[in-house]
Amino acid sequence: MRLAYFAGVLVDCQEASGERTVTFNNGYVVQEQLVSLDEDKCRLAYTVVNGDFTHHSASMQMLPSAGGVKFVWISDFLPHEATQRVEPLVEAGCQAIKRFLESL
């Protein structure tokens, strides 16, 4: 994952053997495991394997659209109480990638 895509939201991303350690600008650190990567479809699926999730599954995909590119990020997780922590990070990530795509 390129940090430039999520500039201002991620401050570090270390990758090794299909796993990533991602550090957010608020200090929150997650360990992610790659589930699948389809470069032809511009799609990445991953799961968070640490923290207080009892379930986590997410995917990111870039799709062609009339206006250029549409970014789709789906994140399913339990417990629902994690929404207060996850939702602001997803929103900030979407805004960051929107800025990146608009800069191209």
Secondary structure, DSSP 4 states (H G I P E B T S, - for coil): --GGGGBTTEEEEEEETTEEEEEETTS-EEEEEEEEEETTTTEEEEEE-STT-SEEEEEEEEEEETTEEEEEEEEEEE-GGGHHHHHHHHHHHHHHHHHHHHT-
